[in-house]
Amino acid sequence: MKHVMLVVALAVLAGCPDQAKNDSIAHLNKCVEAHSRKQYDTAINECEQATNLWKGNHMAWYTIGGSEFARNNFKEAADAFEKAVGAKDSEPMYHQALGIALYNREIKKAVEDLAKAKNKQPEEVADDVNKGVLNFEPAIQQLQTAIKQNNQLWNAHYFLGRIYRDTDHPTEAATELTQAILQNPFEQSPYIALSELYLQWDYPDQAIQVATIGTKYIPGKAELSNVWFDVGLGYEHKKQEDQAIDAFNKALEAKPDNYPAKFQRGQALFKKNDCTGARKDLDAYAKSAPSKNQLLKQQANKMIMECTAKQL
C-alpha cells in the first residue's frame, strides 16, 4: 500500500425508534462529512459521540477506522474496524478494512521495533524488515472472509496477494493478484505487484505482458508512469536495452519526475555507451532523487565518473 480507500456517503439509517439512535445518526452524518474533507480529528470526535449514544452504530466505527487509517494509526484503525465487524459481521467491506489494517499494523510494529533496536529512524530500516516471519494470519482470515462474502472486492484479493508474496507463497500470490486485476483492471497496484512477482521468478516475458496490459487500462498519468516503469524493468531484465529505454521514455512522458525511471533509463543508456544521454539522466537523479536512495545515488555518480573518464 499503499492506503485503504474509503468512499463514504452521508449516512441515512432510517427507522430508528428512539432519540439516542437518532442523535447518533446526526453525529454520524457530521462525522462522514468531516472525513470526506479530510478533517480527521473532527470526524473521529463526531463518530465517537455517535458510538457513545449507540454502540451498534457500525458505520460510525467504520468511519473512525477510516480516519485513523488515513493518519497511519493502524492499531487504532484495526480496533475501530473490529468493532464495526462486531456490530455487523455480514458486511464484507468491514472485514476487508480490518484485514488491511491488521496487515499494516503488523508491518508498522515490526519497523518500529527494528528502528528502536538499531537506534535509527523507521524510514531508515523499513526495507530491512523480514516480512516472512510476521504474523499475518489474523489479516488473512479477515480478507478471506471478505472475499467469501463478496468475491468482487479487488482490494481484498490484492492484499492477500501481497501477504502471500511477503511470506513466500508465490503461486497463491499470483492467483490473488490476478483476481485483483480481473475484479478491477483500472488500478495500478495489482499489475505492479504481479509484474514484480514474475521478475522475482525470473519470468520477464510474463512480467512484461502483465505490465503492458496495465498500460492499456490505467487512467491516471502518475499511475500509468509506474506501470510503464515495470515494462521497462522487464525488458532490462532481458537485456533488451532499446525496448527498455522506450518504456522508460513513456514512463517519463507520463510523469517527468519519475526518478526511478530516470535512473533506469540512464543506466540503460550507459550500457549502450551513450554517455551524453546517460549523464543527463544520472545527474538529474543524483541531484533530485529522495535522500533515502543513497545507494542508487552512489551508483549514478559512479557511472557519471566513468562517462567523464571515457570522454576525456
KOLFILUM-467175 format. One record per residue (C-alpha): residue number from 1; residue in one letter; x, y, z. Coordinates in nm, 4 decimals, always signed. Example, Ala and Ser with C-alpha at 12.3 -4.5 7.8 and 13.67 -1.06 7.14 Angstrom:
BEGIN
<r nr="1" rest="a" c1="+1.2300" c2="-0.4500" c3="+0.7800"/>
<r nr="2" rest="s" c1="+1.3670" c2="-0.1060" c3="+0.7140"/>
// end
This chain:
BEGIN
<r nr="1" rest="m" c1="+0.0000" c2="+0.0000" c3="+0.0000"/>
<r nr="2" rest="k" c1="-0.0463" c2="+0.1773" c3="-0.0305"/>
<r nr="3" rest="h" c1="-0.3641" c2="+0.3294" c3="+0.1954"/>
<r nr="4" rest="v" c1="-0.7224" c2="+0.1931" c3="+0.2422"/>
<r nr="5" rest="m" c1="-0.9571" c2="+0.3773" c3="+0.0053"/>
<r nr="6" rest="l" c1="-1.2873" c2="+0.4594" c3="+0.1741"/>
<r nr="7" rest="v" c1="-1.5763" c2="+0.6024" c3="-0.0187"/>
<r nr="8" rest="v" c1="-1.8246" c2="+0.7017" c3="+0.2467"/>
<r nr="9" rest="a" c1="-2.1556" c2="+0.8620" c3="+0.1548"/>
<r nr="10" rest="l" c1="-2.3611" c2="+1.0600" c3="+0.4021"/>
<r nr="11" rest="a" c1="-2.5263" c2="+0.8059" c3="+0.6225"/>
<r nr="12" rest="v" c1="-2.9025" c2="+0.7725" c3="+0.6190"/>
<r nr="13" rest="l" c1="-3.0112" c2="+0.4978" c3="+0.8543"/>
<r nr="14" rest="a" c1="-3.3877" c2="+0.5238" c3="+0.8662"/>
<r nr="15" rest="g" c1="-3.6339" c2="+0.3776" c3="+1.1063"/>
<r nr="16" rest="c" c1="-3.4515" c2="+0.4249" c3="+1.4372"/>
<r nr="17" rest="p" c1="-3.7143" c2="+0.4104" c3="+1.7095"/>
<r nr="18" rest="d" c1="-3.5516" c2="+0.6140" c3="+1.9875"/>
<r nr="19" rest="q" c1="-3.3914" c2="+0.9541" c3="+2.0309"/>
<r nr="20" rest="a" c1="-3.0470" c2="+0.8179" c3="+2.1222"/>
<r nr="21" rest="k" c1="-3.0175" c2="+0.6408" c3="+1.7872"/>
<r nr="22" rest="n" c1="-3.1453" c2="+0.9442" c3="+1.6015"/>
<r nr="23" rest="d" c1="-2.8873" c2="+1.1627" c3="+1.7760"/>
<r nr="24" rest="s" c1="-2.6209" c2="+0.9021" c3="+1.6985"/>
<r nr="25" rest="i" c1="-2.7074" c2="+0.9203" c3="+1.3291"/>
<r nr="26" rest="a" c1="-2.6895" c2="+1.3003" c3="+1.3367"/>
<r nr="27" rest="h" c1="-2.3348" c2="+1.2810" c3="+1.4735"/>
<r nr="28" rest="l" c1="-2.2514" c2="+1.0147" c3="+1.2152"/>
<r nr="29" rest="n" c1="-2.3571" c2="+1.2430" c3="+0.9309"/>
<r nr="30" rest="k" c1="-2.1288" c2="+1.5183" c3="+1.0641"/>
<r nr="31" rest="c" c1="-1.8507" c2="+1.2616" c3="+1.1053"/>
<r nr="32" rest="v" c1="-1.8791" c2="+1.1368" c3="+0.7472"/>
<r nr="33" rest="e" c1="-1.8831" c2="+1.4903" c3="+0.6102"/>
<r nr="34" rest="a" c1="-1.5680" c2="+1.5775" c3="+0.8067"/>
<r nr="35" rest="h" c1="-1.3989" c2="+1.2562" c3="+0.6910"/>
<r nr="36" rest="s" c1="-1.4733" c2="+1.3383" c3="+0.3285"/>
<r nr="37" rest="r" c1="-1.2996" c2="+1.6742" c3="+0.3821"/>
<r nr="38" rest="k" c1="-1.0014" c2="+1.5027" c3="+0.5482"/>
<r nr="39" rest="q" c1="-1.0820" c2="+1.6706" c3="+0.8800"/>
<r nr="40" rest="y" c1="-0.9981" c2="+1.3533" c3="+1.0664"/>
<r nr="41" rest="d" c1="-0.9900" c2="+1.4880" c3="+1.4224"/>
<r nr="42" rest="t" c1="-1.3397" c2="+1.6278" c3="+1.3789"/>
<r nr="43" rest="a" c1="-1.4573" c2="+1.3085" c3="+1.2127"/>
<r nr="44" rest="i" c1="-1.3307" c2="+1.0896" c3="+1.4957"/>
<r nr="45" rest="n" c1="-1.4796" c2="+1.3183" c3="+1.7593"/>
<r nr="46" rest="e" c1="-1.8230" c2="+1.3167" c3="+1.5943"/>
<r nr="47" rest="c" c1="-1.8230" c2="+0.9423" c3="+1.5363"/>
<r nr="48" rest="e" c1="-1.7114" c2="+0.8727" c3="+1.8934"/>
<r nr="49" rest="q" c1="-2.0118" c2="+1.0707" c3="+2.0103"/>
<r nr="50" rest="a" c1="-2.2234" c2="+0.8635" c3="+1.7712"/>
<r nr="51" rest="t" c1="-2.0967" c2="+0.5359" c3="+1.9181"/>
<r nr="52" rest="n" c1="-2.1373" c2="+0.6624" c3="+2.2752"/>
<r nr="53" rest="l" c1="-2.5037" c2="+0.7174" c3="+2.2009"/>
<r nr="54" rest="w" c1="-2.5430" c2="+0.3880" c3="+2.0130"/>
<r nr="55" rest="k" c1="-2.2794" c2="+0.1162" c3="+2.0423"/>
<r nr="56" rest="g" c1="-2.4239" c2="-0.0674" c3="+1.7429"/>
<r nr="57" rest="n" c1="-2.3628" c2="+0.2198" c3="+1.5003"/>
<r nr="58" rest="h" c1="-2.1352" c2="+0.0139" c3="+1.2759"/>
<r nr="59" rest="m" c1="-2.0984" c2="+0.2897" c3="+1.0169"/>
<r nr="60" rest="a" c1="-1.9562" c2="+0.5198" c3="+1.2837"/>
<r nr="61" rest="w" c1="-1.6996" c2="+0.2599" c3="+1.3915"/>
<r nr="62" rest="y" c1="-1.6093" c2="+0.2043" c3="+1.0245"/>
<r nr="63" rest="t" c1="-1.5553" c2="+0.5759" c3="+0.9646"/>
<r nr="64" rest="i" c1="-1.3442" c2="+0.6101" c3="+1.2791"/>
<r nr="65" rest="g" c1="-1.1311" c2="+0.3293" c3="+1.1399"/>
<r nr="66" rest="g" c1="-1.1014" c2="+0.5048" c3="+0.8056"/>
<r nr="67" rest="s" c1="-0.9943" c2="+0.8316" c3="+0.9673"/>
<r nr="68" rest="e" c1="-0.7346" c2="+0.6585" c3="+1.1853"/>
<r nr="69" rest="f" c1="-0.6060" c2="+0.4619" c3="+0.8859"/>
<r nr="70" rest="a" c1="-0.5686" c2="+0.7809" c3="+0.6825"/>
<r nr="71" rest="r" c1="-0.3298" c2="+0.9048" c3="+0.9537"/>
<r nr="72" rest="n" c1="-0.1363" c2="+0.5742" c3="+0.9555"/>
<r nr="73" rest="n" c1="-0.2689" c2="+0.4907" c3="+1.3027"/>
<r nr="74" rest="f" c1="-0.3153" c2="+0.1268" c3="+1.2081"/>
<r nr="75" rest="k" c1="-0.3637" c2="-0.0110" c3="+1.5598"/>
<r nr="76" rest="e" c1="-0.6440" c2="+0.2358" c3="+1.6327"/>
<r nr="77" rest="a" c1="-0.7893" c2="+0.1725" c3="+1.2868"/>
<r nr="78" rest="a" c1="-0.7922" c2="-0.2033" c3="+1.3449"/>
<r nr="79" rest="d" c1="-0.9610" c2="-0.1576" c3="+1.6820"/>
<r nr="80" rest="a" c1="-1.2373" c2="+0.0521" c3="+1.5245"/>
<r nr="81" rest="f" c1="-1.2853" c2="-0.1802" c3="+1.2264"/>
<r nr="82" rest="e" c1="-1.3057" c2="-0.4744" c3="+1.4675"/>
<r nr="83" rest="k" c1="-1.5958" c2="-0.3019" c3="+1.6428"/>
<r nr="84" rest="a" c1="-1.7633" c2="-0.2407" c3="+1.3068"/>
<r nr="85" rest="v" c1="-1.7308" c2="-0.6118" c3="+1.2273"/>
<r nr="86" rest="g" c1="-1.8695" c2="-0.6969" c3="+1.5701"/>
<r nr="87" rest="a" c1="-2.1710" c2="-0.4764" c3="+1.5103"/>
<r nr="88" rest="k" c1="-2.2341" c2="-0.6045" c3="+1.1556"/>
<r nr="89" rest="d" c1="-2.0460" c2="-0.9220" c3="+1.0727"/>
<r nr="90" rest="s" c1="-2.2248" c2="-0.9632" c3="+0.7394"/>
<r nr="91" rest="e" c1="-2.0648" c2="-0.6538" c3="+0.5797"/>
<r nr="92" rest="p" c1="-1.7662" c2="-0.7642" c3="+0.3640"/>
<r nr="93" rest="m" c1="-1.6199" c2="-0.4122" c3="+0.3415"/>
<r nr="94" rest="y" c1="-1.5697" c2="-0.4154" c3="+0.7182"/>
<r nr="95" rest="h" c1="-1.3789" c2="-0.7430" c3="+0.7047"/>
<r nr="96" rest="q" c1="-1.1683" c2="-0.6116" c3="+0.4153"/>
<r nr="97" rest="a" c1="-1.0834" c2="-0.2911" c3="+0.6006"/>
<r nr="98" rest="l" c1="-0.9970" c2="-0.4838" c3="+0.9164"/>
<r nr="99" rest="g" c1="-0.7718" c2="-0.7236" c3="+0.7249"/>
<r nr="100" rest="i" c1="-0.5830" c2="-0.4400" c3="+0.5569"/>
<r nr="101" rest="a" c1="-0.5432" c2="-0.2532" c3="+0.8866"/>
<r nr="102" rest="l" c1="-0.4122" c2="-0.5676" c3="+1.0608"/>
<r nr="103" rest="y" c1="-0.1598" c2="-0.6217" c3="+0.7800"/>
<r nr="104" rest="n" c1="-0.0305" c2="-0.2660" c3="+0.8058"/>
<r nr="105" rest="r" c1="-0.0330" c2="-0.2754" c3="+1.1860"/>
<r nr="106" rest="e" c1="+0.1917" c2="-0.5822" c3="+1.1857"/>
<r nr="107" rest="i" c1="+0.4413" c2="-0.4233" c3="+0.9467"/>
<r nr="108" rest="k" c1="+0.4454" c2="-0.0875" c3="+1.1250"/>
<r nr="109" rest="k" c1="+0.5156" c2="-0.2532" c3="+1.4606"/>
<r nr="110" rest="a" c1="+0.7980" c2="-0.4600" c3="+1.3087"/>
<r nr="111" rest="v" c1="+0.9531" c2="-0.1486" c3="+1.1527"/>
<r nr="112" rest="e" c1="+0.9292" c2="+0.0481" c3="+1.4785"/>
<r nr="113" rest="d" c1="+1.0780" c2="-0.2390" c3="+1.6802"/>
<r nr="114" rest="l" c1="+1.3690" c2="-0.2744" c3="+1.4368"/>
<r nr="115" rest="a" c1="+1.4288" c2="+0.1009" c3="+1.4326"/>
<r nr="116" rest="k" c1="+1.4424" c2="+0.1055" c3="+1.8118"/>
<r nr="117" rest="a" c1="+1.6821" c2="-0.1902" c3="+1.8201"/>
<r nr="118" rest="k" c1="+1.9155" c2="-0.0243" c3="+1.5678"/>
<r nr="119" rest="n" c1="+1.8702" c2="+0.3278" c3="+1.7088"/>
<r nr="120" rest="k" c1="+1.7562" c2="+0.4549" c3="+1.3699"/>
<r nr="121" rest="q" c1="+1.4517" c2="+0.6230" c3="+1.2220"/>
<r nr="122" rest="p" c1="+1.1720" c2="+0.3921" c3="+1.0976"/>
<r nr="123" rest="e" c1="+1.2142" c2="+0.5045" c3="+0.7355"/>
<r nr="124" rest="e" c1="+1.5814" c2="+0.4023" c3="+0.7514"/>
<r nr="125" rest="v" c1="+1.5022" c2="+0.0387" c3="+0.8323"/>
<r nr="126" rest="a" c1="+1.1668" c2="-0.0136" c3="+0.6588"/>
<r nr="127" rest="d" c1="+1.3236" c2="-0.2164" c3="+0.3776"/>
<r nr="128" rest="d" c1="+1.5174" c2="-0.4335" c3="+0.6251"/>
<r nr="129" rest="v" c1="+1.2146" c2="-0.5920" c3="+0.7919"/>
<r nr="130" rest="n" c1="+1.1752" c2="-0.9641" c3="+0.7210"/>
<r nr="131" rest="k" c1="+0.8037" c2="-0.9814" c3="+0.6442"/>
<r nr="132" rest="g" c1="+0.8230" c2="-1.3586" c3="+0.6032"/>
<r nr="133" rest="v" c1="+0.8339" c2="-1.4092" c3="+0.9807"/>
<r nr="134" rest="l" c1="+0.5498" c2="-1.1715" c3="+1.0703"/>
<r nr="135" rest="n" c1="+0.2112" c2="-1.2976" c3="+1.1885"/>
<r nr="136" rest="f" c1="-0.0320" c2="-1.2120" c3="+0.9106"/>
<r nr="137" rest="e" c1="-0.2793" c2="-1.4874" c3="+0.9974"/>
<r nr="138" rest="p" c1="-0.5407" c2="-1.2532" c3="+1.1541"/>
<r nr="139" rest="a" c1="-0.5256" c2="-1.0345" c3="+0.8421"/>
<r nr="140" rest="i" c1="-0.5576" c2="-1.3373" c3="+0.6138"/>
<r nr="141" rest="q" c1="-0.8656" c2="-1.4583" c3="+0.8000"/>
<r nr="142" rest="q" c1="-1.0417" c2="-1.1241" c3="+0.7661"/>
<r nr="143" rest="l" c1="-0.9527" c2="-1.0843" c3="+0.3978"/>
<r nr="144" rest="q" c1="-1.0672" c2="-1.4376" c3="+0.3184"/>
<r nr="145" rest="t" c1="-1.3952" c2="-1.3705" c3="+0.4988"/>
<r nr="146" rest="a" c1="-1.4433" c2="-1.0536" c3="+0.2941"/>
<r nr="147" rest="i" c1="-1.3869" c2="-1.2431" c3="-0.0318"/>
<r nr="148" rest="k" c1="-1.6172" c2="-1.5233" c3="+0.0758"/>
<r nr="149" rest="q" c1="-1.8918" c2="-1.2667" c3="+0.1306"/>
<r nr="150" rest="n" c1="-1.8108" c2="-1.0718" c3="-0.1871"/>
<r nr="151" rest="n" c1="-1.5576" c2="-1.2103" c3="-0.4346"/>
<r nr="152" rest="q" c1="-1.5527" c2="-0.8816" c3="-0.6289"/>
<r nr="153" rest="l" c1="-1.3557" c2="-0.6931" c3="-0.3627"/>
<r nr="154" rest="w" c1="-1.0352" c2="-0.6366" c3="-0.5603"/>
<r nr="155" rest="n" c1="-0.8525" c2="-0.4780" c3="-0.2669"/>
<r nr="156" rest="a" c1="-0.9028" c2="-0.7878" c3="-0.0520"/>
<r nr="157" rest="h" c1="-0.7558" c2="-1.0025" c3="-0.3312"/>
<r nr="158" rest="y" c1="-0.4705" c2="-0.7552" c3="-0.3730"/>
<r nr="159" rest="f" c1="-0.3712" c2="-0.7531" c3="-0.0065"/>
<r nr="160" rest="l" c1="-0.3979" c2="-1.1296" c3="+0.0157"/>
<r nr="161" rest="g" c1="-0.1625" c2="-1.1400" c3="-0.2823"/>
<r nr="162" rest="r" c1="+0.0788" c2="-0.9089" c3="-0.1043"/>
<r nr="163" rest="i" c1="+0.0727" c2="-1.1217" c3="+0.2084"/>
<r nr="164" rest="y" c1="+0.1339" c2="-1.4409" c3="+0.0116"/>
<r nr="165" rest="r" c1="+0.4183" c2="-1.2703" c3="-0.1744"/>
<r nr="166" rest="d" c1="+0.5678" c2="-1.1452" c3="+0.1539"/>
<r nr="167" rest="t" c1="+0.5520" c2="-1.4929" c3="+0.3063"/>
<r nr="168" rest="d" c1="+0.6980" c2="-1.6718" c3="+0.0014"/>
<r nr="169" rest="h" c1="+0.3831" c2="-1.8343" c3="-0.1354"/>
<r nr="170" rest="p" c1="+0.4240" c2="-1.7206" c3="-0.4968"/>
<r nr="171" rest="t" c1="+0.1574" c2="-1.9395" c3="-0.6565"/>
<r nr="172" rest="e" c1="-0.1107" c2="-1.8199" c3="-0.4154"/>
<r nr="173" rest="a" c1="+0.0167" c2="-1.4629" c3="-0.4562"/>
<r nr="174" rest="a" c1="-0.0125" c2="-1.4792" c3="-0.8358"/>
<r nr="175" rest="t" c1="-0.3650" c2="-1.6210" c3="-0.8093"/>
<r nr="176" rest="e" c1="-0.4863" c2="-1.3434" c3="-0.5796"/>
<r nr="177" rest="l" c1="-0.3149" c2="-1.0635" c3="-0.7708"/>
<r nr="178" rest="t" c1="-0.4650" c2="-1.1926" c3="-1.0960"/>
<r nr="179" rest="q" c1="-0.8067" c2="-1.1903" c3="-0.9327"/>
<r nr="180" rest="a" c1="-0.7491" c2="-0.8325" c3="-0.8171"/>
<r nr="181" rest="i" c1="-0.6786" c2="-0.7307" c3="-1.1770"/>
<r nr="182" rest="l" c1="-0.9836" c2="-0.9141" c3="-1.3074"/>
<r nr="183" rest="q" c1="-1.2099" c2="-0.7514" c3="-1.0499"/>
<r nr="184" rest="n" c1="-1.0746" c2="-0.4011" c3="-1.1140"/>
<r nr="185" rest="p" c1="-0.8482" c2="-0.3562" c3="-1.4179"/>
<r nr="186" rest="f" c1="-0.8166" c2="+0.0199" c3="-1.3610"/>
<r nr="187" rest="e" c1="-0.5944" c2="+0.0052" c3="-1.0501"/>
<r nr="188" rest="q" c1="-0.2170" c2="+0.0085" c3="-1.0897"/>
<r nr="189" rest="s" c1="-0.1133" c2="-0.1765" c3="-0.7737"/>
<r nr="190" rest="p" c1="-0.2070" c2="-0.5351" c3="-0.8728"/>
<r nr="191" rest="y" c1="-0.0336" c2="-0.5025" c3="-1.2118"/>
<r nr="192" rest="i" c1="+0.2837" c2="-0.3754" c3="-1.0477"/>
<r nr="193" rest="a" c1="+0.2832" c2="-0.6383" c3="-0.7734"/>
<r nr="194" rest="l" c1="+0.2204" c2="-0.9251" c3="-1.0175"/>
<r nr="195" rest="s" c1="+0.4773" c2="-0.7973" c3="-1.2677"/>
<r nr="196" rest="e" c1="+0.7406" c2="-0.7702" c3="-0.9950"/>
<r nr="197" rest="l" c1="+0.6490" c2="-1.1167" c3="-0.8697"/>
<r nr="198" rest="y" c1="+0.7145" c2="-1.2613" c3="-1.2171"/>
<r nr="199" rest="l" c1="+1.0511" c2="-1.0843" c3="-1.2269"/>
<r nr="200" rest="q" c1="+1.1375" c2="-1.2437" c3="-0.8923"/>
<r nr="201" rest="w" c1="+1.0580" c2="-1.5789" c3="-1.0513"/>
<r nr="202" rest="d" c1="+1.2812" c2="-1.4870" c3="-1.3466"/>
<r nr="203" rest="y" c1="+0.9842" c2="-1.4821" c3="-1.5860"/>
<r nr="204" rest="p" c1="+1.0445" c2="-1.1470" c3="-1.7602"/>
<r nr="205" rest="d" c1="+0.8131" c2="-1.2200" c3="-2.0543"/>
<r nr="206" rest="q" c1="+0.5165" c2="-1.2707" c3="-1.8214"/>
<r nr="207" rest="a" c1="+0.6169" c2="-0.9586" c3="-1.6243"/>
<r nr="208" rest="i" c1="+0.6235" c2="-0.7524" c3="-1.9441"/>
<r nr="209" rest="q" c1="+0.2900" c2="-0.8959" c3="-2.0564"/>
<r nr="210" rest="v" c1="+0.1148" c2="-0.8113" c3="-1.7293"/>
<r nr="211" rest="a" c1="+0.2536" c2="-0.4572" c3="-1.7102"/>
<r nr="212" rest="t" c1="+0.1807" c2="-0.3917" c3="-2.0790"/>
<r nr="213" rest="i" c1="-0.1832" c2="-0.4914" c3="-2.0271"/>
<r nr="214" rest="g" c1="-0.1920" c2="-0.2445" c3="-1.7393"/>
<r nr="215" rest="t" c1="-0.0800" c2="+0.0404" c3="-1.9650"/>
<r nr="216" rest="k" c1="-0.3996" c2="-0.0049" c3="-2.1668"/>
<r nr="217" rest="y" c1="-0.6293" c2="+0.0383" c3="-1.8673"/>
<r nr="218" rest="i" c1="-0.4659" c2="+0.2665" c3="-1.6078"/>
<r nr="219" rest="p" c1="-0.6206" c2="+0.6146" c3="-1.6376"/>
<r nr="220" rest="g" c1="-0.4006" c2="+0.8395" c3="-1.4204"/>
<r nr="221" rest="k" c1="-0.0716" c2="+0.9706" c3="-1.5621"/>
<r nr="222" rest="a" c1="+0.1310" c2="+0.9116" c3="-1.2446"/>
<r nr="223" rest="e" c1="-0.0068" c2="+0.5598" c3="-1.2134"/>
<r nr="224" rest="l" c1="+0.0482" c2="+0.4917" c3="-1.5843"/>
<r nr="225" rest="s" c1="+0.4090" c2="+0.6042" c3="-1.5437"/>
<r nr="226" rest="n" c1="+0.4634" c2="+0.3433" c3="-1.2730"/>
<r nr="227" rest="v" c1="+0.3297" c2="+0.0644" c3="-1.4930"/>
<r nr="228" rest="w" c1="+0.5455" c2="+0.1687" c3="-1.7912"/>
<r nr="229" rest="f" c1="+0.8383" c2="+0.1642" c3="-1.5487"/>
<r nr="230" rest="d" c1="+0.7702" c2="-0.2026" c3="-1.4788"/>
<r nr="231" rest="v" c1="+0.7524" c2="-0.2744" c3="-1.8528"/>
<r nr="232" rest="g" c1="+1.0996" c2="-0.1228" c3="-1.8766"/>
<r nr="233" rest="l" c1="+1.2281" c2="-0.3351" c3="-1.5889"/>
<r nr="234" rest="g" c1="+1.1094" c2="-0.6459" c3="-1.7696"/>
<r nr="235" rest="y" c1="+1.2965" c2="-0.5563" c3="-2.0876"/>
<r nr="236" rest="e" c1="+1.6040" c2="-0.4582" c3="-1.8898"/>
<r nr="237" rest="h" c1="+1.5896" c2="-0.7980" c3="-1.7210"/>
<r nr="238" rest="k" c1="+1.6112" c2="-0.9489" c3="-2.0708"/>
<r nr="239" rest="k" c1="+1.8995" c2="-0.7124" c3="-2.1580"/>
<r nr="240" rest="q" c1="+1.6893" c2="-0.5587" c3="-2.4347"/>
<r nr="241" rest="e" c1="+1.8079" c2="-0.2052" c3="-2.3728"/>
<r nr="242" rest="d" c1="+1.6321" c2="-0.0369" c3="-2.6672"/>
<r nr="243" rest="q" c1="+1.2886" c2="-0.1664" c3="-2.5618"/>
<r nr="244" rest="a" c1="+1.3671" c2="-0.0806" c3="-2.2003"/>
<r nr="245" rest="i" c1="+1.4614" c2="+0.2767" c3="-2.2932"/>
<r nr="246" rest="d" c1="+1.1404" c2="+0.3122" c3="-2.4961"/>
<r nr="247" rest="a" c1="+0.9337" c2="+0.2024" c3="-2.1942"/>
<r nr="248" rest="f" c1="+1.1218" c2="+0.4367" c3="-1.9594"/>
<r nr="249" rest="n" c1="+1.0641" c2="+0.7185" c3="-2.2114"/>
<r nr="250" rest="k" c1="+0.6907" c2="+0.6568" c3="-2.1867"/>
<r nr="251" rest="a" c1="+0.7109" c2="+0.6441" c3="-1.8062"/>
<r nr="252" rest="l" c1="+0.8812" c2="+0.9847" c3="-1.8046"/>
<r nr="253" rest="e" c1="+0.6410" c2="+1.1308" c3="-2.0605"/>
<r nr="254" rest="a" c1="+0.3572" c2="+1.0462" c3="-1.8233"/>
<r nr="255" rest="k" c1="+0.5465" c2="+1.1692" c3="-1.5147"/>
<r nr="256" rest="p" c1="+0.8644" c2="+1.3717" c3="-1.5736"/>
<r nr="257" rest="d" c1="+0.9767" c2="+1.3457" c3="-1.2089"/>
<r nr="258" rest="n" c1="+0.9634" c2="+0.9653" c3="-1.2006"/>
<r nr="259" rest="y" c1="+1.3185" c2="+0.9439" c3="-1.0667"/>
<r nr="260" rest="p" c1="+1.3449" c2="+0.5630" c3="-1.0624"/>
<r nr="261" rest="a" c1="+1.2620" c2="+0.5658" c3="-1.4350"/>
<r nr="262" rest="k" c1="+1.5224" c2="+0.8382" c3="-1.4894"/>
<r nr="263" rest="f" c1="+1.7855" c2="+0.6272" c3="-1.3127"/>
<r nr="264" rest="q" c1="+1.6961" c2="+0.3120" c3="-1.5049"/>
<r nr="265" rest="r" c1="+1.6936" c2="+0.4941" c3="-1.8397"/>
<r nr="266" rest="g" c1="+2.0304" c2="+0.6499" c3="-1.7574"/>
<r nr="267" rest="q" c1="+2.1693" c2="+0.3096" c3="-1.6676"/>
<r nr="268" rest="a" c1="+2.0361" c2="+0.1576" c3="-1.9914"/>
<r nr="269" rest="l" c1="+2.1911" c2="+0.4424" c3="-2.1946"/>
<r nr="270" rest="f" c1="+2.5179" c2="+0.3888" c3="-2.0084"/>
<r nr="271" rest="k" c1="+2.5170" c2="+0.0233" c3="-2.1120"/>
<r nr="272" rest="k" c1="+2.4723" c2="+0.1361" c3="-2.4731"/>
<r nr="273" rest="n" c1="+2.7728" c2="+0.3700" c3="-2.4340"/>
<r nr="274" rest="d" c1="+2.5506" c2="+0.6760" c3="-2.4839"/>
<r nr="275" rest="c" c1="+2.7318" c2="+0.8813" c3="-2.2235"/>
<r nr="276" rest="t" c1="+2.5680" c2="+1.2091" c3="-2.3225"/>
<r nr="277" rest="g" c1="+2.2165" c2="+1.0775" c3="-2.2586"/>
<r nr="278" rest="a" c1="+2.3251" c2="+0.8713" c3="-1.9600"/>
<r nr="279" rest="r" c1="+2.4939" c2="+1.1622" c3="-1.7835"/>
<r nr="280" rest="k" c1="+2.1882" c2="+1.3846" c3="-1.8269"/>
<r nr="281" rest="d" c1="+1.9573" c2="+1.1284" c3="-1.6612"/>
<r nr="282" rest="l" c1="+2.2013" c2="+1.0135" c3="-1.3962"/>
<r nr="283" rest="d" c1="+2.2993" c2="+1.3661" c3="-1.2977"/>
<r nr="284" rest="a" c1="+1.9316" c2="+1.4631" c3="-1.2637"/>
<r nr="285" rest="y" c1="+1.8741" c2="+1.1550" c3="-1.0491"/>
<r nr="286" rest="a" c1="+2.1756" c2="+1.2156" c3="-0.8266"/>
<r nr="287" rest="k" c1="+2.0733" c2="+1.5777" c3="-0.7655"/>
<r nr="288" rest="s" c1="+1.6972" c2="+1.5411" c3="-0.7251"/>
<r nr="289" rest="a" c1="+1.6034" c2="+1.1916" c3="-0.6076"/>
<r nr="290" rest="p" c1="+1.4976" c2="+1.1478" c3="-0.2416"/>
<r nr="291" rest="s" c1="+1.7863" c2="+1.1388" c3="+0.0044"/>
<r nr="292" rest="k" c1="+1.6906" c2="+0.7897" c3="+0.1235"/>
<r nr="293" rest="n" c1="+1.8121" c2="+0.6453" c3="-0.2098"/>
<r nr="294" rest="q" c1="+2.1796" c2="+0.6903" c3="-0.1243"/>
<r nr="295" rest="l" c1="+2.2923" c2="+0.3581" c3="-0.2715"/>
<r nr="296" rest="l" c1="+2.1418" c2="+0.4326" c3="-0.6125"/>
<r nr="297" rest="k" c1="+2.2788" c2="+0.7854" c3="-0.5977"/>
<r nr="298" rest="q" c1="+2.6254" c2="+0.6402" c3="-0.5407"/>
<r nr="299" rest="q" c1="+2.5778" c2="+0.4099" c3="-0.8393"/>
<r nr="300" rest="a" c1="+2.4612" c2="+0.7043" c3="-1.0514"/>
<r nr="301" rest="n" c1="+2.7669" c2="+0.9101" c3="-0.9543"/>
<r nr="302" rest="k" c1="+2.9958" c2="+0.6176" c3="-1.0315"/>
<r nr="303" rest="m" c1="+2.8525" c2="+0.5850" c3="-1.3841"/>
<r nr="304" rest="i" c1="+2.8821" c2="+0.9624" c3="-1.4315"/>
<r nr="305" rest="m" c1="+3.2520" c2="+0.9457" c3="-1.3366"/>
<r nr="306" rest="e" c1="+3.3104" c2="+0.6570" c3="-1.5770"/>
<r nr="307" rest="c" c1="+3.1415" c2="+0.8511" c3="-1.8564"/>
<r nr="308" rest="t" c1="+3.3544" c2="+1.1553" c3="-1.7754"/>
<r nr="309" rest="a" c1="+3.6702" c2="+0.9429" c3="-1.7927"/>
<r nr="310" rest="k" c1="+3.5662" c2="+0.7979" c3="-2.1306"/>
<r nr="311" rest="q" c1="+3.5060" c2="+1.1436" c3="-2.2754"/>
<r nr="312" rest="l" c1="+3.8427" c2="+1.2888" c3="-2.1663"/>
// end
